């Protein structure tokens, strides 16, 4: 996409959890397409400094740090994003709720620890996205797009990660509710990623087991998510939908996985 001559006509996207992994790739994808990107990060921002400086000089990149589990920091983030939009005489074309918080359930945890972990995940996955969506709705262009990054486990409960799954399911339900309340001016959709990119600590046995539950039987890569985002942002007739980007994992025959051995 060629850069427009007017600040107000440059497409603008706000991405949470944009400092690393999927979020960082989203940032780089839209920057290279000529978008203005407002990137939230918690602690770590892996976008190379020279790259940051180059896009900042063009008025295309703005990084804002905030802990989404803290109300005061969410309020400050909202104020900063609004300030950037005002300074750039711009509106938002898209919001991507990508920020995530993960704590595995552990039977050895105390009640206090379990409570704190669930509270943090609920704040990051539900309370913050609600506050940011509603707080920025008035600054979105007509038919603007909000996309929530859920998880295939929102529909496929996993007892090992019950708290995390519940928080992601809450984000998914929130997004579908926002699709109703913000219609017809703003579209809200959900992406359910599957085995996108393994972590360094995922050994070959773990990877093989996960991929055996996928119809495509391969690591999908960040490009798969970027394709989904491009589609949902441009598909002006699509709202209230759940796009599964999981290589068919949610459709796999789990009966055979259990009994074929």
C-alpha positions in Angstrom: 0.0 0.0 0.0 1.4 3.4 -1.0 1.7 6.0 1.7 -1.0 8.7 1.4 0.0 12.3 1.4 -2.4 13.3 4.2 -1.9 12.0 7.8 -5.6 11.5 8.2 -5.8 9.1 5.2 -2.9 6.8 6.3 -4.5 3.6 7.6 -3.9 3.2 11.3 -3.8 0.1 13.5 -3.5 -0.3 17.3 -2.0 -3.7 18.4 -1.7 -4.9 22.0 1.0 -7.3 23.1 3.1 -6.1 20.1 6.6 -6.4 21.5 7.4 -10.0 20.4 6.3 -13.1 18.6 2.9 -12.8 16.9 2.4 -9.2 18.0 5.8 -8.1 16.7 5.1 -9.8 13.4 1.8 -8.0 13.1 3.6 -4.7 13.7 6.2 -5.4 11.0 3.6 -6.6 8.6 1.6 -3.4 8.7 4.5 -1.1 8.9 5.9 -2.5 5.6 2.5 -1.9 4.0 2.6 1.8 4.9 0.3 1.7 7.8 0.7 3.8 11.0 1.1 1.4 13.9 0.5 2.1 17.6 2.2 -0.8 19.4 1.5 -1.6 23.0 4.0 -3.8 24.8 4.3 -4.9 28.4 8.0 -5.3 29.3 9.8 -6.4 26.1 9.9 -4.7 22.7 11.9 -6.7 20.2 11.5 -4.4 17.2 15.1 -3.4 16.3 16.0 0.1 17.5 17.0 1.2 14.0 13.8 0.0 12.6 11.8 1.8 15.3 13.7 5.0 14.7 13.2 4.9 10.9 9.4 4.4 11.1 9.1 6.9 14.0 10.8 9.5 11.8 8.1 9.0 9.2 5.3 9.3 11.9 4.3 5.7 11.4 5.4 4.0 14.6 4.5 4.7 18.2 5.4 2.3 21.0 3.5 2.6 24.4 4.4 0.5 27.4 1.6 -0.6 29.9 0.7 -3.4 32.2 -2.8 -4.4 31.1 -3.5 -6.0 34.5 -3.4 -2.5 36.1 -6.4 -0.2 35.7 -4.3 3.0 36.0 -1.9 1.8 33.3 -4.9 0.9 31.0 -6.2 4.4 31.6 -2.9 5.9 30.7 -2.6 3.7 27.6 -6.1 4.9 26.5 -5.1 8.5 27.0 -1.8 8.1 25.1 -3.4 6.3 22.1 -6.0 9.1 21.9 -3.3 11.7 22.1 -1.4 10.1 19.2 -4.5 9.9 17.1 -5.2 13.5 17.8 -1.7 14.6 17.0 -1.7 12.7 13.7 -5.2 13.9 12.9 -6.1 10.3 12.4 -8.7 7.6 13.2 -8.2 3.9 13.8 -8.9 1.5 11.1 -8.3 -1.6 13.2 -7.6 -2.7 16.8 -6.0 -6.1 17.4 -6.3 -7.5 21.0 -3.3 -9.7 20.9 -1.9 -9.3 24.4 -1.9 -12.5 26.5 -1.2 -13.6 30.0 -0.5 -17.2 30.8 -0.2 -19.2 34.0 -0.6 -23.0 34.0 -2.8 -24.5 36.7 -0.7 -26.2 39.3 -2.2 -28.4 42.0 0.6 -27.2 44.4 -0.5 -23.6 44.1 -2.1 -22.0 47.1 -5.6 -20.5 46.9 -4.0 -17.1 46.9 -1.7 -18.0 44.0 -4.6 -19.5 42.0 -6.7 -16.4 42.7 -3.9 -14.0 41.6 -3.1 -15.9 38.4 -6.8 -16.0 37.3 -7.3 -12.4 38.2 -4.3 -11.3 36.1 -5.5 -13.4 33.1 -9.0 -12.1 33.4 -7.8 -8.5 33.5 -5.5 -8.9 30.5 -7.9 -11.0 28.4 -11.2 -9.5 29.3 -11.2 -6.3 31.3 -8.5 -4.5 29.3 -9.9 -5.4 25.8 -13.3 -4.2 26.9 -11.9 -0.9 28.3 -9.8 -0.3 25.2 -12.5 -1.2 22.7 -15.2 1.0 24.3 -12.7 3.8 25.0 -11.5 4.0 21.5 -14.7 3.2 19.6 -15.4 6.9 19.0 -12.0 7.2 17.3 -12.5 4.5 14.8 -13.4 5.0 11.1 -16.8 3.7 9.9 -16.7 -0.1 9.4 -13.5 -0.2 11.4 -12.3 -3.6 12.6 -11.7 -5.0 16.1 -10.1 -8.4 16.2 -9.6 -10.5 19.3 -6.9 -13.2 19.3 -8.5 -16.0 21.2 -7.4 -19.6 21.2 -8.6 -23.0 20.0 -8.9 -23.9 23.7 -11.7 -21.4 24.1 -13.9 -24.1 22.6 -11.7 -27.2 23.5 -11.3 -27.1 27.3 -8.0 -28.3 28.7 -7.9 -29.2 32.4 -4.2 -28.5 32.6 -4.8 -24.9 31.6 -8.4 -24.4 32.8 -7.9 -20.8 34.1 -6.2 -19.7 30.9 -8.8 -21.4 28.7 -11.6 -19.7 30.7 -10.0 -16.3 30.3 -9.6 -16.8 26.5 -13.2 -18.0 26.3 -14.2 -14.8 28.1 -12.3 -12.7 25.5 -14.1 -14.6 22.7 -17.5 -14.1 24.2 -16.7 -10.4 24.9 -15.7 -9.9 21.3 -19.0 -11.4 20.0 -20.9 -9.3 22.4 -19.1 -6.2 21.2 -19.9 -7.2 17.7 -23.6 -6.7 18.7 -23.2 -3.5 20.7 -20.9 -1.7 18.3 -22.8 -2.6 15.1 -23.3 -1.3 12.5 -20.3 1.1 12.6 -17.6 -1.2 13.9 -17.0 -4.8 13.1 -15.7 -7.2 15.7 -14.3 -10.7 15.0 -12.2 -13.4 16.6 -9.2 -15.4 15.4 -8.6 -18.7 17.1 -4.9 -19.6 16.4 -3.7 -23.2 16.6 -0.1 -24.5 16.4 1.3 -21.3 14.9 4.9 -21.2 16.2 6.5 -23.5 18.7 8.5 -22.1 21.6 12.2 -23.1 22.0 11.3 -25.2 25.0 8.9 -27.4 22.9 11.0 -30.5 22.2 10.5 -32.7 19.1 8.2 -35.2 20.9 5.9 -32.4 22.0 5.9 -30.9 18.5 5.1 -34.2 16.9 2.3 -34.9 19.3 0.7 -31.5 18.7 1.1 -31.7 14.9 -0.4 -35.2 14.9 -3.7 -33.5 16.1 -3.7 -31.2 13.1 -5.1 -32.0 9.7 -2.4 -30.1 7.9 0.3 -31.7 10.1 2.6 -28.7 10.0 3.7 -25.6 12.0 1.6 -22.9 10.4 3.9 -19.9 11.0 3.1 -16.2 11.7 2.1 -15.7 8.0 -1.1 -17.7 8.6 -2.3 -15.2 11.3 -1.3 -12.2 9.1 -3.4 -13.6 6.3 -6.4 -13.9 8.6 -6.0 -10.4 9.9 -5.8 -9.0 6.4 -8.9 -10.8 5.5 -11.0 -9.7 8.5 -9.8 -6.1 8.2 -10.8 -5.9 4.5 -13.9 -8.1 4.7 -16.5 -5.3 5.3 -19.4 -7.7 5.4 -17.9 -9.9 8.1 -18.6 -9.3 11.8 -19.4 -11.5 14.8 -17.4 -14.4 13.3 -14.7 -16.8 14.6 -11.9 -17.6 12.2 -10.1 -20.7 13.1 -6.4 -20.6 12.0 -5.4 -24.0 13.4 -4.5 -26.2 10.5 -7.8 -28.1 11.1 -6.9 -29.1 14.6 -10.4 -28.3 15.9 -11.8 -30.6 13.2 -9.4 -33.5 13.8 -10.9 -36.9 14.7 -10.0 -37.0 18.4 -11.7 -40.4 18.8 -9.0 -42.0 16.6 -6.3 -40.1 18.5 -7.5 -41.7 21.8 -8.2 -45.2 20.6 -6.0 -45.9 17.6 -3.0 -46.8 19.8 
